[in-house]
């Protein structure tokens, strides 16, 4: 009977790097504000996965405690971003980031 190989630290690190990279590509390539904020959240999740993997690998809880802090910041950022997106949509009736690129004062 064959056994399945255990998932190693490298698997978690590659998955975290893939999440972060996909989020960064989406952040740079997209123009819709909601998609930009979702890509930011995806980058946060890649970092969280990496922190938990390192914490588990080294056998301490420092990384997992830091993850709670990062998730709290991500939740606050998501709440502020949602409010900002609603405000911006009401002002110009578009969620295109290019519509807000010119500053007038």
N, C-alpha and C positions, 0 to 999 in steps of 0.2 A: 504494500500500500504506500503510495507516494504522499509526501506531505507538501503543503504549500509553503513556499519560502516566506519568512516573516518580512513585513514591511520595514524597511530600514529608514534611517534618518534621511538618506538621500532622496527617497521617494517623497517624503514630506517637504523637503527643501525645494525639490523640482516643482511640486504642485504649487507651493507658495510663490515661487518665482514666476510660474506660468500665470497665476492669478494676477500678480502685480504687473507683469508685462502686458497682459491683455487689458488691464485697467488703464495703464499708461497709454497704450496705443489708442484705446477708445477716447481717453481724455484729450489727446492731441488731435485726433482725426475728426471728431464729431463737433457739430455746431449747436445742437440742441442742448439747452441748459440742464434739462432733467437727465439726459444721457450722460452729460459731463459729471453731474453729481453722483449718479449711479456708478460710474467708472471710478470715481474717488473712493466710494465705499468698497468696490472690488479690490482696489489697491490696499485699503485697510485690512481686508480679510486675508489677503496674501501675507501681510506682515503678521497678523494674528496667528495664522497657521504656522509660520516660521518660529515665532516666539514660543508657542506651545510645544512644537517639536523639539526645540533646543532645551526647553525646560524639562521635558520628559526624558530626553536623552541624558542629561546631566543629573537627573534625580532630585531636583529641587523645585520649589514652587515660586521662585522669583519671577520667571517668565510668565507664569500663569497669573500672578498678581498684577503684573504689568499689563497683561491682556485685558483685565477688567478696567484698568485706567484707559486703555486705548479704545475699548468698546464704548465707554462712557463719553469720551471725546467724539467718537463717530456718531453716537446718538444725538449729541448736542449739535454737531455739524449738520446732520440730516434735518433736524427740526428747524434750524436757522435757514438752511438752504431751501426747504419747502416754503417757508414764509417769504423768502427773497424771490423765489420763482413766481409765487402768486402775485406779489407786488409788481414785479417786472412785467408779467403778462397783462396785468390790468393797465399799466402805463402805455405799452406799445402794441398790445395784442399779438405778440409774437414771442417765441422762446428761442429765437435765433441769437446766438452770442454776438454775431456781427452787428446786430442792431444796436448793441450797447458798447461797441468799440470806440465810438467817437465821444469825447467828453466835451460837453458844452457848459460853460459856467457863467 
